[in-house]
Amino acid sequence: KYAKNICERKATSMQDVRAVSSQPAIIDEWFSQVDAVYREHNLNEKPFHVFNCDESGLKFDQGKVNIVCRKGLKNPKQIAPTNEKQMTTILTCCDAFGNFLPHQVIYKGRNLMKAWVQGGASDVYYSTNKSGWVESENFIEWFR
């Protein structure tokens, strides 16, 4: 059906801004900027001021489609103009010593519904916003 070096695979959508920001040159520049901040603020001597945060989004509609790609390509992506899917986000953070902050769960909505947290862990910070994605207000309130 296709040439020997291409095949049909399912692709996950990736926003164009994420595709651009995952280029090696951009990642290298980010690490250069982090190194500069470490040097400027002597963070190697103050590890208690170093935190690592990460988010994981729970999408309710993955939207995978078949695409044609090179054989052997792992995890093919397709560029998507937007990502309008409903999202719930889980944010976690620890310091350089491995001490964790309570996780944050961000739901899409105006008000936190009691049913959303019923049966959930008591040491989790639950919040909402219009998108369900991490926004600066949610992050700052949680981190403080």
Backbone hydrogen bonds in HBPLUS format (Angstrom, degrees):
<---DONOR---> <-ACCEPTOR-->    atom                        ^
c    i                          cat <-CA-CA->   ^        H-A-AA   ^      H-
h    n   atom  resd res      DA  || num        DHA   H-A  angle D-A-AA Bond
n    s   type  num  typ     dist DA aas  dist angle  dist       angle   num
A0006-ILE N   A0003-ALA O   3.31 MM   3  5.75 172.7  2.32 120.3 120.4     1
A0071-LYS N   A0005-ASN O   2.97 MM  66  5.39 154.5  2.04 111.5 118.5     2
A0007-CYS N   A0069-CYS O   2.54 MM  62  5.45 155.9  1.60 165.0 174.1     3
A0069-CYS N   A0007-CYS O   2.75 MM  62  5.45 167.5  1.77 166.5 170.4     4
A0009-ARG N   A0067-ILE O   2.89 MM  58  5.51 156.5  1.94 155.2 162.9     5
A0067-ILE N   A0009-ARG O   2.70 MM  58  5.51 159.7  1.74 164.7 170.4     6
A0011-ALA N   A0065-VAL O   2.88 MM  54  5.78 160.7  1.92 165.5 167.2     7
A0012-THR N   A0076-PRO O   3.31 MM  64  6.82 153.0  2.39 152.6 149.0     8
A0078-GLN N   A0012-THR O   2.99 MM  66  6.16 149.2  2.09 145.0 147.9     9
A0014-MET N   A0078-GLN O   2.74 MM  64  5.87 145.3  1.86 166.2 168.0    10
A0080-ALA N   A0014-MET O   2.84 MM  66  5.53 153.1  1.91 127.2 131.9    11
A0018-ARG N   A0015-GLN O   3.09 MM   3  5.37 125.4  2.40 103.1 116.5    12
A0019-ALA N   A0015-GLN O   3.05 MM   4  6.41 155.1  2.12 150.8 158.6    13
A0020-VAL N   A0016-ASP O   3.00 MM   4  6.23 156.8  2.05 149.1 154.3    14
A0021-SER N   A0017-VAL O   3.00 MM   4  6.12 159.5  2.04 140.0 146.1    15
A0022-SER N   A0018-ARG O   3.05 MM   4  6.11 122.7  2.39 141.4 153.2    16
A0023-GLN N   A0020-VAL O   3.30 MM   3  5.80 159.2  2.35 118.7 119.1    17
A0026-ILE N   A0023-GLN O   3.03 MM   3  5.50 124.5  2.35 113.4 126.8    18
A0027-ILE N   A0023-GLN O   3.10 MM   4  6.40 159.3  2.14 156.8 163.3    19
A0028-ASP N   A0024-PRO O   2.88 MM   4  6.08 161.5  1.92 153.2 158.0    20
A0029-GLU N   A0025-ALA O   3.08 MM   4  6.24 153.3  2.15 139.7 146.4    21
A0030-TRP N   A0026-ILE O   3.03 MM   4  6.29 152.0  2.11 144.3 151.6    22
A0031-PHE N   A0027-ILE O   3.08 MM   4  6.44 160.3  2.12 153.1 157.0    23
A0032-SER N   A0028-ASP O   3.02 MM   4  6.31 147.0  2.13 143.1 152.7    24
A0033-GLN N   A0029-GLU O   2.97 MM   4  6.28 152.7  2.04 148.9 155.7    25
A0034-VAL N   A0030-TRP O   2.92 MM   4  6.26 155.7  1.98 152.4 159.5    26
A0035-ASP N   A0031-PHE O   2.96 MM   4  6.12 159.8  2.01 145.2 150.5    27
A0036-ALA N   A0032-SER O   3.02 MM   4  6.28 153.6  2.09 143.5 150.6    28
A0037-VAL N   A0033-GLN O   3.04 MM   4  6.33 154.9  2.11 148.3 154.3    29
A0038-TYR N   A0034-VAL O   2.93 MM   4  6.22 162.6  1.96 154.8 159.5    30
A0039-ARG N   A0035-ASP O   2.98 MM   4  6.25 160.0  2.03 150.7 155.6    31
A0040-GLU N   A0036-ALA O   2.89 MM   4  6.06 164.7  1.91 150.3 154.9    32
A0041-HIS N   A0037-VAL O   3.02 MM   4  6.09 158.9  2.06 153.9 157.6    33
A0043-LEU N   A0038-TYR O   3.01 MM   5  4.88 150.9  2.10 136.0 142.2    34
A0042-ASN N   A0039-ARG O   3.41 MM   3  5.12 165.2  2.43  99.3 103.5    35
A0045-GLU N   A0042-ASN O   3.07 MM   3  5.61 147.0  2.19 111.3 120.1    36
A0046-LYS N   A0043-LEU O   3.10 MM   3  4.71 147.4  2.21  92.0 102.0    37
A0049-HIS N   A0046-LYS O   2.98 MM   3  5.78 167.8  2.00 126.7 130.3    38
A0050-VAL N   A0047-PRO O   3.05 MM   3  5.21 163.9  2.08 112.4 114.7    39
A0096-ALA N   A0050-VAL O   2.96 MM  46  5.55 122.7  2.30 159.9 157.9    40
A0052-ASN N   A0094-CYS O   2.85 MM  42  5.60 157.0  1.90 162.2 170.1    41
A0094-CYS N   A0052-ASN O   3.07 MM  42  5.60 152.0  2.15 143.8 150.6    42
A0054-ASP N   A0092-THR O   2.94 MM  38  5.59 154.0  2.01 156.0 162.0    43
A0092-THR N   A0054-ASP O   2.93 MM  38  5.59 165.8  1.95 165.2 169.9    44
A0056-SER N   A0090-ILE O   2.82 MM  34  5.27 147.4  1.93 148.2 159.0    45
A0090-ILE N   A0056-SER O   2.91 MM  34  5.27 159.7  1.95 146.2 153.0    46
A0058-LEU N   A0088-THR O   2.69 MM  30  5.14 169.1  1.70 164.4 168.2    47
A0088-THR N   A0058-LEU O   3.18 MM  30  5.14 149.0  2.28 130.7 140.0    48
A0073-LEU N   A0070-ARG O   3.28 MM   3  5.84 159.2  2.32 134.5 135.6    49
A0089-THR N   A0106-ILE O   3.00 MM  17  5.06 158.8  2.04 143.3 147.2    50
A0106-ILE N   A0089-THR O   2.76 MM  17  5.06 163.7  1.79 150.7 156.4    51
A0091-LEU N   A0104-GLN O   2.74 MM  13  4.99 161.7  1.78 148.9 155.2    52
A0104-GLN N   A0091-LEU O   2.89 MM  13  4.99 163.1  1.92 145.7 150.9    53
A0101-LEU N   A0093-CYS O   2.94 MM   8  5.66 162.7  1.97 153.0 156.9    54
A0095-ASP N   A0099-ASN O   2.99 MM   4  5.50 148.9  2.09 141.0 148.4    55
A0098-GLY N   A0095-ASP O   2.99 MM   3  5.43 167.1  2.01 117.4 121.4    56
A0125-TYR N   A0103-HIS O   2.76 MM  22  6.09 165.5  1.78 167.7 167.5    57
A0105-VAL N   A0125-TYR O   2.93 MM  20  6.35 151.6  2.01 148.8 156.6    58
A0127-SER N   A0105-VAL O   2.91 MM  22  6.26 156.3  1.97 165.5 166.0    59
A0107-TYR N   A0127-SER O   2.89 MM  20  6.35 161.6  1.93 151.8 150.7    60
A0129-ASN N   A0107-TYR O   3.14 MM  22  6.66 140.6  2.30 159.2 170.2    61
A0109-GLY N   A0129-ASN O   2.84 MM  20  5.49 166.5  1.85 144.8 149.4    62
A0116-TRP N   A0113-MET O   2.98 MM   3  5.47 143.9  2.11 113.0 122.9    63
A0117-VAL N   A0114-LYS O   3.22 MM   3  5.67 143.1  2.37 109.2 117.9    64
A0118-GLN N   A0114-LYS O   3.09 MM   4  6.13 124.6  2.41 144.9 160.4    65
A0120-GLY N   A0117-VAL O   2.86 MM   3  5.09 159.3  1.90 130.1 132.1    66
A0138-ASN N   A0135-GLU O   3.02 MM   3  5.49 116.6  2.43 112.4 126.8    67
A0139-PHE N   A0135-GLU O   3.05 MM   4  6.31 165.8  2.07 159.1 163.6    68
A0140-ILE N   A0136-SER O   2.93 MM   4  6.04 175.5  1.93 157.9 158.8    69
A0141-GLU N   A0137-GLU O   3.12 MM   4  6.13 169.1  2.13 148.6 152.1    70
A0142-TRP N   A0138-ASN O   3.03 MM   4  6.09 162.8  2.06 149.6 154.7    71
A0143-PHE N   A0139-PHE O   2.80 MM   4  5.91 168.5  1.81 158.5 162.1    72
A0144-ARG N   A0140-ILE O   3.02 MM   4  6.07 161.2  2.06 149.8 154.1    73
